[in-house]
Amino acid sequence: MTSTVPNAVEHADEQQPPITMFGPDFPYAYDDFLAHPAGLGQIPATEHGTEVAVIGGGLSGIVAAYELMKMGLKPVVYEADQIGGRLRTVGFEGCDESLTAEMGAMRFPPSSTALQHYIDMVGLETRPFPNPLAEATPSTVVDLKGESHYAETIADLPQVYRDVAEAWNKCLEEGADFSDMNRAMRERDVPRIREIWAKLVEKLDNQTFYGFLCDSESFKSFRHREIFGQVGFGTGGWDTDFPNSILEILRVVYTEADDHHRGIVGGSQQLPLRLWEREPEKIVHWPYGTSLKTLHADGEPRPAVTRLHRTAGNRITVTDANGDIRTYQAAIFTAQSWMLLSKIACDDSLFPIDHWTAIERTHYMESSKLFVPVDRPFWLDKDEETGRDVMSMTLTDRMTRGTYLLDDGPDKPAVICLSYTWCDDSLKWLPLSASERMEVMLKSLGEIYPKVNIRKHVIGNPVTVSWENEPYFMGAFKANLPGHYRYQRRLFTHFMQDRLAEDKRGIFLAGDDISWTAGWAEGAIQTALNAVWGVMHHFGGETDPTNPGPGDVYDEIAPVELPED
């Protein structure tokens, strides 16, 4: 069991193939598309070497640029800050380089099969992430309302926690056909997935996560709903998601995205950085030894984009922070979509008005973290009186909310994520400096572990992030509110541009906030691959008949379309 309140059902046959996180909205097998020996497609030789702007050097932008380069196009990547986006790994000043902190994405589910394709490609390793009650987590402490409970499995927690787990199981089964959908996704039964999901989208688009719980007889108890919000399932408390659409939560549990997480050894930012430098063996037009790095002057992306506008012939013209102006036949925009409303001067003609509305309505979650380096994983020491670990992975209703203990062996320096919070809990930290945040966190944890002097083990300054305060992000990740399904559908399907007027084509949206699985690296990759297909099609290219791309099968698996009137 890997979660405080586990996912809905245990699987009778653990040998079944893992679910790929394609999700119910667009059940396309991106992992099969990537693994096929025919490749992702080709463009006419007359277009080889043509420049394509890729705006944003996060995972989505780098994946899109890498695949376009392999097709023989010349991606020109623009990045305002650093390659990686929200795959941001930092070190600690004055400490061993092996000590790192994941300021953004830090844990990835096995259902992220397209992500795993690239992790394997660049030779990175993963290991289990120490989530609450995960197998890789020696112990977990749940501290609510001043009362702490020590557990190595869920069976060690009081009965009320198991009651809450059972309530969640029943709630999902009764209100969202969980077992049926889970089975259909494991079997990749696309017709059945679409049948179940179409009914649920129509039924639940206007429902909040909290409302979904309240409508269930299983969660008639406020105490149960409160515990569920504070402790949650998989990664911890989910009360910060209570105002969001229940459809967002169902996408997570159906795909098992909140279970069996793994971290990338050495840090997740290595993935986009290695793709940037990778010299693919199979490449069209460019000589062997070409990489994204070698295609860019000085091996660096171009600077921040400051203006986007259309020019004659439906071209996309890009102005960057150096004042350089370049015009492209096609562009992919992978940066945080609110940038189009604030940091980048844009013509209204870039997108149809309905897409602008969808961008404006996008709802982002806030998120904060703070890490400190310590001399060793002292939390594995045993309390002489109880025989328990002196400190544990901690879930609490105090300011810290979630505390994660990260080590690389008993005799090596280690890292503590003192606090990981979202939404209102994140905003509470915003006015405080890193050192001020640490003091509050140490006080909270000192009340849970009065015998433990965490401070004496700290060997360097804390590092922190509040994504809502990052100038090129303004938030951590998208999370739809009730009624937002139609907006998300417009953004996700934007790569199908034959349906747009000619003067609205040529610029493609991608990134995890465009995807149905926002907040997950898998969504960033899936939308990048959609955009790659769109650019290929825009240049008159095509996929191999034996490996149809997402646009080729779109009409068969298009997301449910709700009426506008």
Residue pairs with C-beta under 8 A, 6 or more apart in sequence:
1 133
1 153
1 154
2 131
2 133
2 134
2 135
2 234
2 259
2 260
3 131
3 132
3 133
3 134
3 154
3 233
3 234
3 235
3 258
3 259
4 132
4 133
4 140
4 142
4 154
4 157
4 161
4 231
4 232
4 233
4 236
4 395
5 161
5 164
5 165
5 168
5 228
5 231
5 232
5 233
6 154
6 165
6 169
6 233
7 233
7 234
7 253
7 256
7 258
7 259
8 168
8 169
8 172
8 173
8 178
8 179
8 182
8 253
9 169
9 178
9 179
9 182
16 186
17 186
18 110
18 111
18 113
18 256
19 111
19 182
19 185
19 186
19 254
19 255
19 256
20 29
20 30
20 31
20 111
20 113
20 114
20 188
20 255
21 109
21 111
21 112
21 113
21 114
21 255
21 257
21 517
21 520
21 522
21 523
22 28
22 29
22 30
22 255
22 526
23 251
23 254
23 255
23 516
23 517
24 181
24 185
24 193
24 194
24 196
24 197
24 250
24 251
24 254
25 197
25 251
25 489
25 492
25 516
25 559
25 560
26 492
26 516
26 550
26 557
26 558
26 559
27 185
27 188
27 190
27 193
27 194
27 557
28 550
28 553
28 557
29 188
30 113
30 114
30 525
30 526
30 529
30 550
31 113
31 114
31 116
31 117
33 40
33 529
33 547
33 549
33 550
34 40
34 114
34 117
34 529
35 117
36 544
36 546
36 547
38 543
38 544
38 546
38 547
39 70
39 282
39 544
39 547
40 67
40 70
40 71
40 529
40 532
40 533
40 536
40 543
40 547
40 549
41 71
41 532
41 533
41 536
41 541
41 542
41 543
41 544
41 549
42 71
42 72
42 284
42 536
42 541
42 542
42 544
43 71
43 72
43 73
43 536
43 539
43 540
43 541
44 539
44 540
44 541
45 72
45 285
47 72
47 73
47 539
47 540
47 541
48 72
48 73
48 284
48 285
49 72
49 73
49 74
49 285
50 73
50 74
50 329
50 539
51 73
51 74
51 75
51 76
51 326
51 328
51 329
52 68
52 73
52 74
52 75
52 76
52 328
52 329
52 330
52 331
52 332
52 535
53 75
53 76
53 78
53 316
53 318
53 326
53 328
53 330
53 331
53 332
54 61
54 64
54 65
54 68
54 75
54 76
54 77
54 78
54 331
54 332
54 334
55 61
55 78
55 305
55 308
55 318
55 331
55 332
55 333
55 334
55 335
56 78
56 79
56 85
56 333
56 334
56 335
56 336
56 511
57 77
57 78
57 79
57 82
57 83
57 84
57 85
57 272
57 276
57 301
58 83
58 84
58 85
58 86
58 87
58 272
58 334
58 335
58 511
58 524
59 84
59 85
59 86
59 87
59 271
59 272
59 521
59 524
59 525
59 528
60 85
60 334
60 510
60 511
60 512
60 524
60 525
60 527
60 528
61 77
61 79
61 85
61 332
61 334
61 335
61 510
61 511
61 528
62 77
62 83
62 272
62 275
62 276
62 292
63 118
63 272
63 275
63 524
63 525
63 528
63 529
64 75
64 332
64 334
64 510
64 528
64 529
64 531
64 532
65 75
65 77
65 292
66 75
66 275
66 278
66 280
66 292
67 528
67 529
67 532
68 75
68 532
68 535
69 75
69 280
69 283
69 286
69 290
69 291
69 292
69 295
70 280
70 282
70 283
70 284
71 284
71 532
71 536
71 541
72 283
72 284
72 285
72 286
73 535
73 539
74 295
75 292
75 295
76 296
76 302
76 326
76 328
77 292
77 296
77 301
77 302
78 301
78 302
78 303
78 304
78 305
78 318
78 320
79 301
79 302
79 303
79 304
80 303
80 304
80 305
80 321
80 335
80 343
80 472
81 304
81 472
82 88
83 269
83 272
83 273
83 276
83 301
84 268
84 269
84 272
84 273
85 104
85 272
85 524
86 104
86 105
86 467
86 473
86 476
86 477
86 512
87 104
87 105
87 268
87 269
87 271
87 272
87 521
88 102
88 103
88 104
88 269
88 465
89 100
89 101
89 102
89 103
89 266
89 267
89 268
89 269
89 270
90 100
90 101
90 103
90 463
91 97
91 99
91 100
91 101
92 99
92 101
92 371
92 373
92 460
92 461
92 463
93 460
93 461
94 460
95 373
95 413
95 459
95 460
96 413
98 408
98 412
98 413
99 373
99 413
99 414
99 415
99 460
100 266
100 267
100 415
101 369
101 371
101 415
101 417
101 463
102 263
102 267
102 268
103 369
103 463
103 465
104 268
104 465
104 467
104 476
105 268
105 520
105 521
106 129
106 263
106 268
107 129
107 131
107 235
107 261
107 262
107 263
108 115
108 126
108 261
108 262
108 263
108 264
108 268
108 520
108 521
108 522
109 255
109 256
109 257
109 258
109 259
109 260
109 261
109 262
109 520
110 116
110 256
110 260
110 262
111 255
111 256
111 257
111 522
112 257
112 520
112 521
112 522
113 522
114 522
114 525
114 526
114 529
115 521
115 522
115 525
118 271
118 275
118 525
119 126
119 264
119 271
121 278
122 270
122 271
122 274
122 275
122 278
123 274
124 264
124 265
124 266
124 270
124 271
124 274
125 264
125 265
125 266
126 262
126 263
126 264
126 265
127 136
127 262
127 263
127 265
128 134
128 135
128 136
128 260
128 261
128 262
128 263
129 136
129 261
129 262
129 263
130 136
130 137
130 393
130 404
130 405
130 406
131 137
131 234
131 235
131 236
131 261
131 393
132 140
132 142
132 231
132 234
132 235
132 236
132 393
132 395
133 140
133 151
133 152
133 153
133 154
134 260
134 261
137 392
137 393
138 152
138 379
138 380
138 389
138 392
139 150
139 151
139 152
139 388
139 389
139 392
139 393
140 150
140 151
140 152
140 392
140 393
140 394
140 395
141 148
141 149
141 150
141 151
141 391
141 392
141 393
141 394
141 395
141 396
141 448
142 148
142 149
142 151
142 157
142 161
142 231
142 394
142 395
142 396
143 149
143 394
143 395
143 396
143 397
143 398
143 448
144 227
144 230
144 231
144 396
144 397
145 397
148 448
149 156
149 157
149 158
149 161
150 156
150 386
150 388
150 392
151 157
154 161
154 162
154 165
155 162
160 223
160 224
160 227
161 227
161 231
163 224
164 224
164 227
164 228
164 231
165 233
166 218
167 216
167 218
167 219
167 221
167 224
167 228
168 218
168 219
168 228
168 233
169 178
170 216
170 218
171 212
171 213
171 216
171 218
171 219
172 178
172 253
173 179
174 216
174 217
174 218
175 212
175 215
175 216
176 200
176 204
176 246
176 250
177 196
177 200
178 253
178 254
180 192
180 196
181 193
181 196
181 197
181 254
182 254
183 189
184 192
184 193
184 196
185 193
185 254
185 255
190 556
190 557
194 557
194 560
197 560
198 560
200 247
200 250
201 247
201 485
201 560
201 562
202 560
202 562
204 212
204 245
204 246
204 247
204 250
205 245
205 247
205 482
205 483
205 485
205 562
206 482
206 483
207 215
207 245
207 246
207 482
208 242
208 243
208 244
208 245
208 246
208 482
209 238
209 241
209 242
209 243
209 244
209 245
209 246
209 248
209 249
210 225
210 242
210 243
211 246
212 246
212 249
213 219
213 225
213 228
214 225
219 225
219 228
228 238
229 237
229 238
229 239
229 242
230 237
230 239
230 395
230 397
231 237
231 395
232 238
232 239
233 253
233 258
234 258
234 259
234 261
235 258
235 261
235 402
236 395
236 401
236 402
236 420
237 395
237 397
237 401
237 402
238 249
240 365
240 421
240 422
240 423
240 424
240 425
241 248
241 249
241 422
241 479
243 481
244 363
244 479
244 480
244 481
244 482
245 479
245 480
245 481
245 482
245 483
245 484
245 485
247 480
247 485
248 479
248 480
248 518
251 257
251 516
251 517
252 258
252 517
255 517
257 517
257 520
257 522
264 270
264 271
268 521
275 292
276 291
276 292
276 293
277 291
277 292
277 293
278 291
278 292
279 288
279 289
279 290
279 291
280 290
281 288
283 290
286 295
293 299
296 302
302 320
302 322
302 324
303 320
303 321
303 322
304 320
304 321
304 343
304 472
305 318
305 319
305 320
305 321
305 335
305 344
306 319
306 320
306 321
306 343
306 344
306 345
307 317
307 318
307 319
307 344
307 345
307 346
308 316
308 317
308 318
308 319
308 331
308 333
308 340
308 344
308 345
308 346
308 347
308 350
308 507
309 316
309 317
309 345
309 346
309 347
309 349
309 350
310 316
310 317
310 347
310 349
310 350
310 503
311 317
311 327
314 502
314 503
314 505
314 506
315 327
315 328
315 329
315 506
316 327
316 328
316 329
316 330
316 331
316 350
316 506
316 507
317 325
317 326
317 327
317 328
318 325
318 326
318 327
318 328
318 331
319 325
319 345
320 326
329 506
329 538
329 539
330 506
330 507
330 508
330 535
330 538
330 539
331 506
331 507
331 508
332 507
332 508
332 509
332 510
332 528
332 531
332 535
333 340
333 507
333 508
333 509
333 510
333 511
334 510
334 511
334 524
334 527
334 528
334 531
335 472
335 511
336 364
336 472
336 473
336 474
336 475
336 511
336 513
337 359
337 362
337 491
337 509
337 511
337 513
337 514
338 359
338 362
338 364
338 474
338 475
339 472
339 474
340 346
340 350
340 359
341 359
341 360
342 474
343 471
343 472
348 356
349 503
349 504
350 504
350 507
351 359
351 494
351 504
351 507
352 500
352 501
352 504
354 490
355 490
355 491
355 494
355 509
357 487
358 486
358 487
358 488
358 490
358 491
359 491
361 484
361 487
362 478
362 487
362 491
362 513
363 478
363 479
363 480
363 481
363 484
364 468
364 474
364 475
364 476
364 477
364 478
364 479
364 513
365 422
365 423
365 475
365 476
365 477
365 478
365 479
365 519
366 422
366 423
366 424
366 426
366 427
366 466
366 467
366 468
366 475
366 476
367 420
367 421
367 422
367 423
367 426
367 466
367 467
367 468
367 475
367 476
367 477
368 419
368 420
368 421
368 425
368 426
368 429
368 430
368 464
368 465
368 466
368 467
369 417
369 419
369 420
369 421
369 464
369 465
370 417
370 418
370 419
370 429
370 434
370 437
370 438
370 441
370 462
370 463
370 464
371 415
371 416
371 417
371 418
371 462
371 463
371 464
372 415
372 416
372 418
372 438
372 458
372 460
372 462
373 413
373 414
373 415
373 458
373 459
373 460
374 413
374 414
374 415
374 416
374 454
374 457
374 458
374 459
375 413
375 414
375 457
375 459
376 407
376 410
376 411
376 412
376 413
376 414
376 457
377 405
377 407
377 409
377 410
377 412
377 414
378 390
378 391
378 452
378 457
379 389
379 390
379 391
379 392
379 405
380 389
380 407
380 410
381 389
381 390
382 388
382 389
382 390
383 389
383 390
383 451
390 449
390 451
390 452
391 405
391 449
391 452
391 454
392 405
393 403
393 404
393 405
394 400
394 402
394 403
394 445
394 448
395 401
395 402
396 403
396 444
396 448
398 444
398 447
398 448
399 419
399 421
399 425
399 428
399 429
399 440
399 441
399 444
400 418
400 419
400 421
400 441
400 444
400 445
401 419
401 420
401 421
401 425
402 417
402 419
402 420
402 421
403 416
403 417
403 418
403 419
403 420
403 441
403 445
404 416
404 417
404 420
405 414
405 416
405 417
406 414
406 415
406 416
406 417
407 414
407 415
408 414
413 459
416 454
418 438
418 441
418 442
418 445
418 462
419 429
419 437
419 441
421 428
421 429
422 476
426 466
426 467
426 468
426 476
427 468
429 437
429 464
429 466
430 466
430 468
430 469
432 440
434 461
434 462
434 463
434 464
435 461
435 462
437 462
437 464
438 462
442 454
442 455
445 452
445 454
446 452
446 454
467 473
467 474
467 475
467 476
468 474
468 475
468 476
476 519
477 512
477 513
477 518
477 519
478 512
478 513
478 518
478 519
479 518
479 519
480 487
480 488
480 518
485 562
486 562
486 564
488 516
489 559
489 560
489 561
489 562
491 509
491 513
491 514
492 514
492 515
492 516
492 527
492 530
492 559
493 554
493 558
493 559
494 508
494 509
494 514
495 508
495 509
495 510
495 527
495 530
495 531
495 533
495 534
495 550
495 551
496 534
496 551
496 554
497 504
497 505
497 506
497 508
497 534
497 537
497 538
498 537
505 538
506 538
508 530
508 531
508 534
508 535
509 527
509 531
510 524
510 527
510 528
510 530
510 531
511 524
511 527
511 528
512 518
512 519
512 520
512 521
512 523
512 524
512 527
514 523
514 527
515 522
515 523
515 524
515 526
515 527
516 523
516 559
517 523
517 526
529 549
529 550
530 550
530 551
533 543
533 549
533 550
533 551
533 552
534 551
536 542
536 543
536 549
537 551
543 549
543 552
